[in-house]
Each structure stands twice: as C-alpha cells, then as structure tokens.
Amino acid sequence: MFDDGEEDDYNEGRIQEDLKRFEAFLNGGEMGFLDSDRWEALLDHLVISGQYQKAILASDEALSQFSYNGLFKLRRAQAFSGLGKLKESIQLLSELERMGMPSFELLLTKASVFSQLKDSNNAIKYFRAAISQAEPEDRDEIYLDLAVEYENIGQWNEALNVLQEAIQKNPHNEGAIYEIAFCYDQLGNYEKSIECYSNFIDENPYSFTAWYNLGNAFLKVEKYEQAIWAYDYCILINDDFGPVYFNMGNAYLSLDKYTKAIESFQMSIDLDGDDPMAYCYIGESYEQLERLDLAKKFYQKSLELAPLLPEGWLGLGIVEDLEGRTKEGLVLLQKAADLAPENAGILHVLAGAYEKLEEYELAADYYQLVLKLDPTDSECLMNYVNLLSQTVSLVEAKSFLNEFEETDADNAYIPLLKINLWWKLGEKSGALELFKQCIERDREHALELFEINPELKNVTEFVLLADN
C-alpha cells in the first residue's frame, strides 16, 4: 500500500494529528476514541521526548479505553520513573510482572528503576533476566549496566566476569574494554589496567579520557615519564581538561621537576578555579626549589581556602623548621597531626622535629606510632633504630628490631639494619653472612647498606662481597 517513505510520512502525520488532539483535550476539549495502535504511538512519542507528565495523563485516558493493555501500563511506569516517582513505577511494574508480562522491555525497565533506587542486588537480578531475553544487538549496553551495578557494590571481580562475557559476545564492545581497565584499576592490578587502556586506545586514539586514565595507571605504578607521555596526548586532544594538569603536576613533582610541576598545577587552577591542594603542591615545589618565601605564600593560600587542610599546616611547619624556627614549626606540625591523626607521613615529620629538639621520648612515641600505621615505612624504621642506638643503646635497638621483625617482616630494611647493628656490636661473622645472603637475593637493594652506614664502604670484607 505504501512504500517506506510514504508510510513514515503517513505515521508522522497521524502522530502530529493525535498530538494536537491530545493538547486540545488537556485544554478542556474532547479526546474521543483512538485505536490502541495510535495510543501506543502517542505514548511512545511522549515518553521518548521526555514529556513524562503528559505521558501519565495520556496513559490515564488510554487505559480508560483499553484497561487491560499492559504496554500502556509499562509506558506509564516508565513515565513515573522519568519523573523520579520510583516507588510508583516499581509498584506498577511488579503488577505487570504478576500479570504474566515478562517482556524484555519490562525486565530492563525494572532493572533501571532498581538502579535509580540504589538497590543494586535487585537491579543485578533484573539486568541478568533482561540479558537472557535480549536480542544480540541489544546486549552490549545491558552488560555494561550490569557490570556497573557490581561496581557500585564493590564486587569488582564479578563485574570483570560480566565484562569478559560481554567481550566474548562482542569483541568490539569498546565500553566493556574501558570498564575492564577501570575494574583492574580498582583492584590495584595497574599493569593489567595499563594493558586494557592501551588496547582501548588502539581502537579509540582520540579518547582523551582513555589517555588520562592510562596516565593515572602509570602514575600509580610510579612510571612517571610514561604518565606524562599519556597526559600529553590527553592535552593534545583536549587542552582545557583541568584534572589532567593536576595529575601531570604530581608526576613532575615525583620526578623532582619542580618548575614544570608549578606550571602544571597553575594551569589546573586557571581552568578549574582555586584548589587548596594545588596551591599546597605549588608550595611544596617552591619549598624544594628553596624559595621558602613563595612556599609559605602558597601554603597560606591553601589554608585560606581550606583552614582544616593538614597538608597546608604541614608545609608551613616544615618551612618554619627550614628557616631555623623549629619550635615555632613544631606547633604547626602538631596542628597538622591533630587534623590527620592517622597520617603516617605527617607523624613522621613530627617525630623528626621532636628528635631535632632533643625531646627523644616524644620522638620515640611518634616513630612507634608511624610504624604501627605503616610497618613498611623503611625510612621511619631506620630513623627510630638510629634514635635508639644513639640515645639508649645498640642492644636496645637490636632487641626492638628483633621484635619488630617477628610481627612486621615485610619491611625490606630489616636485614640491612640488622647487619649494621650486628657489625657495631662486634657480631662480625653474622653481619657478613647476612650481607652475603642479601647480595644473593637482591644486590641493588643490598648495596643500600652503604647509605645506612657509609663507613662500611671502607671495610674490605663488605667491599669484596659487594663486588662479587
């Protein structure tokens, strides 16, 4: 009867006619009878175009003429969902389900409403049911929705299983590849995350967010040069994306490229506005450049924006100490510690300040607290052992180290500190044997013994073992 173009024109003309008729009805006119197909087209148009309140009013009239039409009730439920009336939507969807209307669209709608309600367990149940009834071309997005629900409740491995299934069904599902990388990132498997982001970029080289996330993954495994390389590509594609400059600043800071770090943090501020942490990092960069006047200025600027920012008080305290006012700096460091009582880095600096002021008992207390919070902090362990050696005795330092090793054997510096203490206590054969074992296990790390005690560079036995 019609070719495709004529039929489309005819249907569009009918919808426009029915829309005018419905608008007149809303203004007090008569709606009259429409057959169910025309009501369906009208409701579809209103829901798709986001006219949810009108869709509800239209569903009232349509159901007054076709009271058992489940599709009209489904559209009504979708309109309720669009208006945020989620309980009403779920109630209607459940009624349809009890009536025996387990259609793909109903299941998907119910899953989406549960997702809006933050009820991930039920959302997962219905997304899975929807996948089982979906046509192959409809499954890609549902897999992603299902994976996100698992992510929302922290079940990263379950999300990965769903995404791997999605890739098996469609190897070109780019969204799934991206989410797989995100899950590995959340699981701390950054090398796998890097691999996935790289694969995604091979297919989507102009995705600035993929380059950004690749840079973040490199940053987390301390591959700072590669992180900057990825961030540069992100900037080439989108040079007004503020977060990339902030993270690039962190990478430059880690590489001791302080001027570049300042430029990056300043760019992030120019794009995204004042940021107390960005100002704090600029302060740290100037501190490392020994521009203490500017360091203090930026630390103060960060505290003007965020008076309870521990890092700002820490920075000011360090500057005071560097300028020879350790007592004044101690007050500021204590303020930082009070604001972040479980920040091992801040407490470590505080311990060092107390040691510098010869308040050894307080210094020891804070060193011990740091090691409880972070037993892997090798620098703190070395500082505390040195403090015990100098202010108590070598024997006491050895006793502490033996006890610490029993409970926190993961600290890589324990063997090196033991070698140094044993040598000083005259236990030379034991020290040399342990050093030999360390050399065999990890020569590069073992040679850090000479940084702990440079005098051992002049001891022939150690030098011979190091050269073998």
N, C-alpha and C positions, 0 to 999 in steps of 0.2 A: 504493500500500500504506500509506504513512504520509503525513500532512500534514507540513509543515516542522517544526512544533513537536514532533510525536511522533518524527520522525526524529532531531532533535537530542537529545531525551531518551534515545532508544534508543542513539545513538552514545556519549553521555556515560556511560551506564550500562555499555556494553561496555568503554570505556576504564578506568573505575574498577574493573571486574571484572578486567581484564587487569593493571592496576597492582598490585592485591592479589596476584594470581597471581605476578607478577614479584618482588614483595617477598618472598613466600614462597620463591621459587626462590633468591633471594640468601641466604636463611637456611637453605638446605640442602634445600629441597623440590624437587619435580619441576616443570619448566616445561611439558613436553608440547608438543604441536603447536599452533601458531596459523597461520591462513592469512595470506598476505602483506599483505592489507589491514589486518588487526589489528596485525601487527608495525609497519606503516607508521604507523598512528595512535599506537601506543605510543611509537615513536621520535620522532615529531613532538612529542608532549607533553613528553617528557623534554628534548629539545633546546630547545624554546621556553621551558620553565620553568627552563632553566639547570642542569639536573641532568646535567652532562656526563659525569661518571664513570659514572653509571648508564646513560647512553645508550651509552657504549662497551661496557659489559658486555652490554647488551641487543642491540647490533649483533653482538657475538660469537655470541650464541645464534641470532639471526635469520639470520645468514649461514651458520650450520651447517645450517640447514634450507633456505635459498634462496641458495646460494653465488654465483649469478650476478646477483643483484639489485643493480643499480647504485645505486638510490635508497638502499638500506641502507648502501652504502659511502659515499655522499655524506653521509648523516647522521653516519656515523662520523667522516668528515673534519671536519664542522662541530663535532662534539663535541671532537675533538683541538684545533681552533682555539680553542674556548672555554676549554680548559684551558691554552692557551699552548704546546701542543705543535705548533708551526707547521711544523717540518720534516716531521713525520709526516703532518700534514694535506696539505701540498703534494705529498708522495710519493703519497698515496692519490688526490688529485685528478688528478695527472698520469697515473696509471694508468687512471683512468676516462676521461680525455681520449683516451688511446691506444686505449681500447676502443671509441671512437666514440660517446661520450655528450656531445656538445657542447651540452648544455641551457643555457638561460638561467640557471638556478639554479647550475649548476656553474661557469659563467663568472664569475658575480657572487661566488660563494664564493671562487674562486681569486683574483680581484682583491682581495677584502677581506683574504685571508691575506697576499698580497704587500704590501698596505698596512701590515699589522701588522709585517711583516718589514722595513719601511722601504725596500722595493725599489720605488720609485715608477715606474721605467720599465716593469717587468712589470705593476704594478698598472694603469697607464695602458692598456697593451695589452689587458688583460682587461676593464677597465671599458668600453672602447670596443666590444669584442666583445659584451659584455652589452647595451649600448645597442642594438646592431643587432638583437638578438633580443627585446628587451623590449617588452611591451605599452605603449601610450601612457601609461597611468596609473601605470606603474612607473618612468618615465624621469626624473622630476623629481629624485629623490634620487640617482640614478646620475650625472646631470650634475653635481650638487654634489660627489659623491665624486671624480669625475674632475677637476674643477676644483681641488679641494684637493690632489690629487696633483701637479698642475702647480705649485701654490703652494708645496708642500713643497720643490720643487727650484728655486724662484725663477724659474719661467717664467711671469711674470705676464701677458704678452700672450697666451700660449697659453691660460691659464686664462680670460682675458677672452673669447677666441674661443668656448670651450666654453660659457661662461655666456650669451653673446649668443645662441648656438644654442638654449640652454635657454629663453630668454625668447621667442624666435621660436616655439618649440613650445608654450609656455605662458606668456603674458604675465603671469599671476598667480602665477608661481613666486617667492614672496617671498624665499625663501632665496637664489635666484640674484641677485635685485636687491641684496640685502645684500652678497653676496660680490663683486659687480661694484664696489660702492663701496669695499670693502676692497682690491681689486686696484688701483684707481686711487690709493688712498691709498699703497700700497706703491710705486707707480710715481712718486709725487711729483706726480701730477695732482690736486691738492687741490680745485680748483674743480669738476672733474668728480665727485670723490668727494662733495663737498657736495651737488651736484645729485642724485646717486643716493641718498644717505642721506635727503635731503628727500623724494624720491619714495617711498622705503620708508616714511617716517613718515606720509605722506599716507594710506597704506593701513593702517599699524600705529601709530597715535598713542600707544599705551600701551607701546611698546617702550622701556624705559629705556636699554637698551644702544645702540639706534639714536640716541637723543638724546645719549648720552655720546660716541659716535663722531662724530656731527655736530659736537659741541663741540670734539672733538680736531682735526677737519679745519679748523674755523675758527681754532683756536689756531695751527695750522701755517702759515696764511697771514696771521697776525698781525691777525686780526679779533677782537680780544679781547672787545669788547662783545657781539658775536654769540655768541662761545664761552660767555660767562657766561649769556646768554639760553638757550642749549641746555642747559647744565649745570643751570640752574634747573628746566627741565622734567624732566630726569632725576631730580632730587631730589624733585620733586613726586610722581613715580611710585614712586620707591624711595629713601627718605631714609636708608637705612643702607648705601648703597653707597660704601665708603670712597674708591676711586680718583677718583670724580668731585670730591670735595672737594680732593684733592691737585692735580688739574689746574686746578680753579677758582682755587686759591691762586696757581698760576703765572700765570693770566690777570690776576688782581688785581695781582700783583707787576709785571707788564708795564705795567699802567695806572697805576702809582705809587700804588695804593690799598692802602697797607701794612697798615692796621688790618684791612681786610677780608681781606687775604691771610693775616694771622696767624690770624684766626678760622677760615678755611677749612683751613689746614694743621693747626691744632689739632683740628678736627673729624675729619680723616682719621686722626690719631693716636688719637683717642678710639675710633674704630670699628675700626681695623686694627692698633692697637698701635704701639709705638715704631718710628720710621722715621728713620734718620740724616739722610736728605736733607730730610725735612720739618722736622726741627729746624734744619738748616742754612739752609733758606729762611726760617724764622721769625727766625733770627739776622740774615739779610740784611735782612729787613723792619725789624727794630728798628734795625739799622745806618743804614738810610735815614731812619728817624724820629729819628736822633741819640740813641737810647737805647743808648749804647755798652755800658753795664754789662749790660743784658739781652741785647744782641747777643752779647757774649762768653760769657755763660752758656749760650746755646743752641748756639753753635758748639762749646763744650766738651762739651755734652751729646751732640752729634752724634758727636764724636770718641770719647767713652766707648763708644758703640755700635759705631763703625767707625773704629778708630785709623788706618787707611790711606786715609781718605776725603780726597782732595786739596782738595775744596771747603771742608771744615772748617778745614784749615790755612790756606787762602787767606783765609777770613773772619777768623780770628784775627790773621793778619798785617796785614790792612787795618785792623782795629780798633787794633792797636798803632801803626800809622802815623798814624791819625787822632788818637790820643791824644798824638802828638808823640814817639813812640819808634820812629822809622823804622828805626834799626839793629836793634833787637830784632825789629821786624816783618819785616825782611829775612830773618832766619833762618827764620821760619815760612813766608814766601813761597817760600824756596828749598826747604823741605821739601815744599811743595805741588807745586812744579815737578819735583822729583825723583820724586814719585809719579806725575806725569802729564806726562812729558817732551814729549808732542805736543799738549798742551792749549794752544792759541794764546792763549786768554783769560788763563790763569794766567801765561804767559810775558810777556804784555803788561804786566800789573800789576807783575811782577818788573822788567821793563825800566824802568818808570816810577820804581820805588823806587831803582834804581841811579842814574838820572838825578838824582833828588832829592838823593841823597848825593854828587852830582858825580863819580861813578865812570862817566865818559862812555864809555870803551871797552867796559866790560861792558854798559852800557845799549845801545850801538850793536849789540853782538853779539846781544843778545836781541831788539831790534827787527827785525834782519835775519832771525833765526830765525822770528819770528812771521810775517813777510811770506812766507817760504818755505812755511810751513804753511798760511797763509791770505792769498793775494795780494789778496783783495778787502777786507781789513780797512782801511777808509779812515782810521779814527782812528789806527791804528798808522802808516800811511804818513805822515799829517800830522805825527805826533809825531817820527818819525825824520827827516823832511825839516827840521823845525824844529830838531832837535838838531844836524844837520849845519850848518845855516845859522848857528847861534849858536856852535858850538864848533869848527868847521873853517872853512867859507867858503860864501858863496852860490853860488860857481862849482862847488864840490864837490857841493852839494845839487842844483844843476841837472844836473850830469853824472850823478849817481845816478838822478835822476828820468827822464832820457832813456833810460838803460839799462833801468830798470825798466819803462818804457812798451813797450819792444821785446819784452819777454818776458811781461809781465802787463798787457796793455792793457785788461783788463776792470775794473780799479779805477776807479770813477766819479770819484774825486777827483783823478786825474792832471791833467786840463786846468785845474782850479781852482788847484792848487798851482803849475802851470807859469805861469799868469797872474800869481800873486803874486810868484814868483821873478823873472820877466822884468821886472815893474814895478820891483822893488827893484834890479835890475841895470841899470836905465835903458833897457831894451828896450820902450819905452812903446807904440809903434805895434803891435808884435807882440802885446803883452798885451791891448790894446784890441780888436784884430781877433779874437783867440781868445775874448775875453769876449763879443763880439757873436755869434760862432758858437754859443757855449754858450747864450746867451739865446734864440736862434732854435730851438735843439734842445730845450731844457728850461729854461724861465725859472725855475721854482721851485727847481730844483736849482742853477742858475747863481747865484742870489742867496745861496747858502750861502758864496760867496766873501767876503761881508762878515762872516761868522762866523770865517773863517780869518784875515782881516785887517780888523778894524773900522775902521782908519784910512782904508780905501778908500771908506767912506761919505761922506767929506769931499772926495773927488776928483770934480770936476764931470763929467769925461768918463765915469766909471763910472756916476754917478748918472743922467746923460742916457740912456745905453744901457739901464740898468735900468728907466727909466720909459717907454721906448718900447714 
